[in-house]
Amino acid sequence: MLLSAKYIIPVTSEPLADSAVLVRDGKIHDIGDADKMRTRWPDEELRDFGTAAIIPGLIDLHTHMENSVLRGIVPDQPYISWIQSVRAAGAKLDVHDWHSSAVLGSLEALSAGVTCVCDMSNTGASCAVISKMGLRGIVYREVGAMDKRRVYDTMRMARNDIVRWQELVDPDRIRIGIAPRETYDCHPAIFSEASKVAREENIPLSLYVAESREEYEFIRYGSSALSVASMADKRGFVEVPPWLPTGVSPVQYVLNWNAFEADNVMASHCVHVDSEDIRILQEYDVGIAVCPRCDAQLSMGVAPVPEFLRSGLRVGLGTGYSVNSNASDIIKEMRVGMLLNRAVNPGRFIATSTMLRLATIDAARVLKLDDKIGSIEIGKLADLAVVDLSDSRQVPTDDPAAAVINSCSAADVLMTMVGGDIRYEKNQWHLDVGVARDIARVIEIRAKLRQ
């Protein structure tokens, strides 16, 4: 199949004008001038997208697809009251509800040009859904316990789920990982045990680290809106005292409990970090998933992306909590992240090309998949997206990456391809499973939650 457009943005090399990509056997087979490619491959099916840009499939390094159905239900609040509302609403959902919610999240991802996701799951619903939808990615089994006496049983159940989930997926497309819950939601032994599981099972590990000011103050000082008194009301019996101040940052805290000892560690958010924290993350080669829109909307702050990049850390973008963002829109995530960092870091200009890398090849580096995905290069997997530029006021342009990031959104995505298979074309999905029933259930679920 030949895919042609006004622009091709390989990311790892300069953009190409009036060119085409040849896709064969799920991989990128050839790239070049559109007219010459048509002559060279006359028997190939041709799809000409006109005034558009073909880009690498976008990568979402941190999402919660099972929570997608809660969007619009949970009030727009600061982080602490918001997370409490999310958990209260989530308690009303059953396993079928989580499945339908994950279907909604997957459809949004595909229609936004996302081909690879890192999803946090409590139930495993997203594991089956992502597999059926043809997406690529990692599903992390969340794990947490505040009571030390529950740590062993909690980790045993997590191990069992990881084995079971691995049997549900195609290992060539999807891996299963493990993810301790937020630092204020875990006994510290959880971090040591999760790291141990990741090493023994050779699976990736994801951590929530330094998300909010409240978390930072809770870890370092033992008090904040996440007070011990409020914990006692909501968490039942835990060992006494349930929390003592550690006197260190969240990054140093999880370091002390061996959280960075696994081979493939990703830390999400990382908003409240200092130079010593960044040095530690760099020393242990921890990948970073920043979530600009999520962090801004929940008033958590802005992650220091320029410092991360300057230190040589592997950094990429995630959408964060699906509940508080409008959709899985990585294009909008790039724009918001770029503008926030330009605003709070005067003189440290982040280019549009840098933001596009954070959503593609750099995100692939975080996952250690940059030899397979993240750029348009011969031999790589054909994970591609096409973005319509016909309505952009920047076209024609010498900088198509800037046109995509400054002018477009998920609504402009014309096509999403994963491994050479077209999964989405404008307003329609090419899937092997019916989704109408799940979308109808989403409407019912939201009605139930509003009662």
ZIRAVEN-V6026 format. One record per residue. N is the residue number from 1. PHI is phi as a letter, one per 20 degrees, with the letter a starting at -180 (none if undefined). PSI is psi in degrees with one decimal (999 if undefined). NEAR is the number of other ideal C-beta (glycine too) atoms within 8 Angstrom. Layout:
n->(N/N)
phi->(PHI/PHI)
psi->(PSI/PSI)
near->(NEAR/NEAR)
This chain:
n->(1/2/3/4/5/6/7/8/9/10/11/12/13/14/15/16/17/18/19/20/21/22/23/24/25/26/27/28/29/30/31/32/33/34/35/36/37/38/39/40/41/42/43/44/45/46/47/48/49/50/51/52/53/54/55/56/57/58/59/60/61/62/63/64/65/66/67/68/69/70/71/72/73/74/75/76/77/78/79/80/81/82/83/84/85/86/87/88/89/90/91/92/93/94/95/96/97/98/99/100/101/102/103/104/105/106/107/108/109/110/111/112/113/114/115/116/117/118/119/120/121/122/123/124/125/126/127/128/129/130/131/132/133/134/135/136/137/138/139/140/141/142/143/144/145/146/147/148/149/150/151/152/153/154/155/156/157/158/159/160/161/162/163/164/165/166/167/168/169/170/171/172/173/174/175/176/177/178/179/180/181/182/183/184/185/186/187/188/189/190/191/192/193/194/195/196/197/198/199/200/201/202/203/204/205/206/207/208/209/210/211/212/213/214/215/216/217/218/219/220/221/222/223/224/225/226/227/228/229/230/231/232/233/234/235/236/237/238/239/240/241/242/243/244/245/246/247/248/249/250/251/252/253/254/255/256/257/258/259/260/261/262/263/264/265/266/267/268/269/270/271/272/273/274/275/276/277/278/279/280/281/282/283/284/285/286/287/288/289/290/291/292/293/294/295/296/297/298/299/300/301/302/303/304/305/306/307/308/309/310/311/312/313/314/315/316/317/318/319/320/321/322/323/324/325/326/327/328/329/330/331/332/333/334/335/336/337/338/339/340/341/342/343/344/345/346/347/348/349/350/351/352/353/354/355/356/357/358/359/360/361/362/363/364/365/366/367/368/369/370/371/372/373/374/375/376/377/378/379/380/381/382/383/384/385/386/387/388/389/390/391/392/393/394/395/396/397/398/399/400/401/402/403/404/405/406/407/408/409/410/411/412/413/414/415/416/417/418/419/420/421/422/423/424/425/426/427/428/429/430/431/432/433/434/435/436/437/438/439/440/441/442/443/444/445/446/447/448/449/450/451)
phi->(none/d/d/c/a/f/c/c/d/f/n/e/b/f/g/d/d/l/c/b/c/e/d/b/l/m/c/e/e/a/b/r/g/f/f/f/f/f/f/f/c/f/e/e/f/d/c/d/e/m/f/b/c/e/c/f/g/f/d/d/e/b/b/c/f/f/e/g/f/e/f/n/e/e/f/f/c/f/g/f/f/f/f/f/f/f/f/f/f/f/f/e/e/d/f/f/f/f/f/f/f/f/f/g/f/f/f/f/f/f/f/e/n/e/d/c/c/d/d/e/c/e/d/n/g/f/f/f/f/g/f/f/f/n/f/d/q/c/d/e/e/f/b/a/a/e/e/g/f/e/f/f/f/f/f/f/f/f/g/f/f/f/f/f/f/f/f/e/c/e/f/f/d/c/d/d/c/c/b/g/f/g/g/f/d/c/f/g/f/g/f/f/f/f/f/f/f/f/f/f/e/l/c/f/c/c/c/e/c/l/f/c/f/f/f/g/f/f/f/f/d/n/b/r/f/e/f/f/f/f/f/f/f/d/d/m/f/c/g/d/f/f/b/c/f/e/m/c/f/g/f/f/f/f/f/f/d/m/f/e/e/f/e/c/d/c/d/e/m/l/e/e/c/d/f/f/f/f/f/f/f/f/f/e/l/e/f/c/d/e/c/g/f/g/f/f/f/e/l/e/p/c/f/f/g/g/f/f/f/f/e/n/f/e/c/b/d/c/e/m/f/f/f/e/e/f/a/f/d/f/f/f/f/f/f/f/f/f/f/f/f/f/f/e/c/g/n/d/f/e/e/f/f/f/f/f/f/f/e/c/f/f/f/f/f/g/e/l/c/f/e/d/c/o/b/e/c/f/n/e/f/e/e/c/c/c/d/f/d/f/e/f/f/e/d/f/b/e/c/f/f/f/f/f/f/e/d/d/b/g/f/e/f/e/b/c/c/c/l/n/d/f/d/b/c/h/m/b/d/d/c/e/c/f/d/g/f/f/f/f/f/g/f/f/f/f/f/f/f/e/f)
psi->(131.3/126.5/119.8/154.1/171.0/-36.7/145.7/128.7/93.8/-21.8/-48.5/-0.3/176.5/147.8/151.0/141.1/144.8/55.7/178.5/157.2/131.8/124.3/124.7/136.4/38.0/3.8/165.3/116.9/-30.1/154.2/139.6/-173.5/134.8/-45.6/-43.4/-35.7/-37.5/-37.8/-40.1/-34.1/66.5/-22.7/-2.6/142.6/134.3/129.8/109.8/117.8/5.8/-134.8/81.2/171.5/129.4/123.1/162.8/148.9/136.6/150.3/124.7/106.7/-10.7/113.8/166.6/77.9/-30.9/-15.4/2.2/-34.6/-19.1/-8.2/129.1/-11.9/-43.4/131.8/153.9/100.3/167.2/164.7/-50.7/-50.4/-31.4/-47.2/-32.6/-39.2/-39.2/-45.6/-35.1/-42.0/-40.5/-28.4/-16.2/-5.5/148.0/-178.1/-34.8/-35.6/-43.0/-39.7/-49.5/-37.0/-40.1/-34.1/-45.9/-46.2/-38.7/-40.9/-40.8/-40.3/-49.7/-41.6/-11.2/7.6/10.2/128.0/-16.8/130.5/151.7/104.6/137.1/126.2/137.3/-31.2/-20.6/-3.3/-43.7/-24.4/-51.4/-39.1/-48.8/-38.3/-47.4/-31.4/-10.9/11.4/163.0/154.2/-162.9/132.3/117.2/128.1/111.4/145.5/139.3/148.4/134.6/-30.7/124.3/-33.7/-12.2/-7.2/-46.5/-50.3/-37.4/-44.8/-34.1/-43.9/-38.4/-43.6/-44.4/-41.6/-40.1/-44.2/-44.4/-41.6/-34.3/-28.4/-14.7/-13.1/161.4/112.9/-17.7/-21.3/-34.3/133.1/156.2/135.6/-171.1/143.5/105.7/145.4/-174.7/150.7/-33.6/-3.1/6.1/137.2/140.9/-26.9/-22.7/-39.1/-42.5/-45.3/-39.4/-40.7/-39.1/-44.7/-43.9/-40.6/-46.7/-36.1/-2.9/52.5/158.3/154.0/132.6/142.0/141.3/119.2/129.1/48.0/-55.2/161.8/-35.9/-41.9/-45.0/-47.5/-32.4/-45.3/-47.5/-42.4/-12.5/8.7/147.7/-160.8/-21.2/61.9/157.2/-37.3/-44.8/-30.5/-43.0/-35.1/-32.5/-13.2/1.2/-156.2/128.9/168.2/147.7/130.9/144.5/-21.1/137.1/145.9/139.2/-22.3/7.9/168.5/162.6/-38.0/-47.4/-31.3/-52.5/-28.7/-42.4/-19.7/26.8/24.7/-22.5/12.3/-13.6/168.0/-24.0/86.2/134.1/133.2/129.1/146.9/-76.5/50.9/-48.8/77.9/152.6/-174.8/-36.4/-39.1/-44.8/-38.9/-41.6/-45.4/-39.0/-41.2/-38.6/8.1/47.4/128.4/150.2/132.1/107.2/144.8/76.7/-49.4/-44.9/-49.6/-37.4/-44.0/-33.0/9.6/41.0/-21.2/-168.2/123.2/141.3/72.3/-43.7/-39.4/-39.0/-47.2/-40.6/-30.0/-9.0/11.4/150.6/120.0/140.3/-178.9/146.7/160.3/-15.8/-143.8/122.0/-21.4/-40.2/-11.6/156.2/-34.4/175.8/67.6/91.4/-28.0/-45.6/-34.5/-40.8/-45.4/-47.5/-43.5/-40.4/-47.8/-40.8/-45.3/-34.1/-36.5/-41.9/-8.0/66.7/133.7/-10.3/75.5/124.7/122.3/157.3/-35.8/-35.1/-42.5/-37.7/-36.5/-38.6/-24.4/-1.4/-95.8/-36.9/-36.7/-38.0/-35.5/-38.0/-39.4/-3.0/40.4/16.0/-11.4/-8.5/-38.2/175.4/-12.1/163.6/96.7/146.1/130.5/-18.7/162.6/144.2/68.9/105.9/156.8/151.6/126.4/126.0/126.8/7.8/-25.7/-1.0/135.1/-1.1/1.9/135.5/156.8/155.2/-4.0/79.3/-28.2/-41.6/-37.9/-43.1/-49.4/-40.1/-22.2/-16.0/172.5/-175.8/-29.1/-17.0/0.4/125.1/-30.1/143.8/127.4/133.1/117.7/35.2/-4.9/125.4/118.0/-24.1/134.0/153.4/111.6/15.5/146.6/138.3/87.1/155.3/2.6/147.6/138.3/-6.6/-40.6/-40.6/-37.0/-38.7/-37.3/-31.8/-42.1/-42.7/-40.4/-44.4/-35.6/-40.8/-42.1/-27.2/-13.2/999)
near->(10/14/13/14/15/11/13/13/14/13/13/6/4/4/11/9/6/8/14/14/15/13/14/8/5/9/11/14/8/10/13/9/8/11/7/8/15/12/7/8/10/6/3/8/5/8/9/7/12/7/8/14/15/14/16/15/17/15/18/15/14/13/15/12/18/14/14/14/14/14/12/5/10/12/6/5/8/7/12/10/9/14/8/9/11/13/8/8/12/9/6/7/10/5/7/7/11/14/12/14/18/16/14/14/19/14/12/12/14/14/11/15/15/16/16/17/14/16/16/11/14/6/8/12/13/16/14/10/14/17/12/9/13/10/17/12/12/13/16/14/14/10/13/11/10/11/10/7/6/10/13/7/7/12/13/8/8/13/10/8/10/14/8/9/13/9/6/9/14/6/7/3/12/14/10/13/13/15/14/13/10/9/12/9/7/13/10/9/9/16/14/11/10/16/15/9/14/17/10/6/8/6/12/14/15/17/13/12/13/13/13/12/9/11/16/13/10/14/14/12/8/9/8/11/6/10/8/10/6/9/13/9/6/6/8/3/3/10/7/4/6/10/9/5/9/9/4/8/14/13/14/11/13/13/11/9/10/10/15/12/6/11/6/10/17/16/15/16/17/15/12/12/13/6/6/8/13/14/9/12/16/11/6/9/7/11/16/16/18/16/16/14/13/15/16/11/9/12/7/12/9/10/14/9/12/10/9/14/10/6/10/5/12/9/13/18/18/15/15/15/11/15/12/12/14/5/7/14/12/16/18/11/15/15/11/11/15/13/8/11/14/10/7/7/10/6/4/7/5/11/6/12/8/10/15/15/10/15/15/16/12/13/16/16/12/14/16/6/9/11/4/8/15/15/13/14/9/7/5/14/10/12/13/16/15/16/14/12/18/8/6/10/4/10/10/2/9/2/9/12/11/11/15/15/14/9/10/12/7/14/4/11/16/10/13/17/16/13/11/12/9/8/13/11/8/6/3/6/9/8/9/4/6/4/10/6/7/11/12/8/11/13/8/8/13/11/8/8/11/6/4)
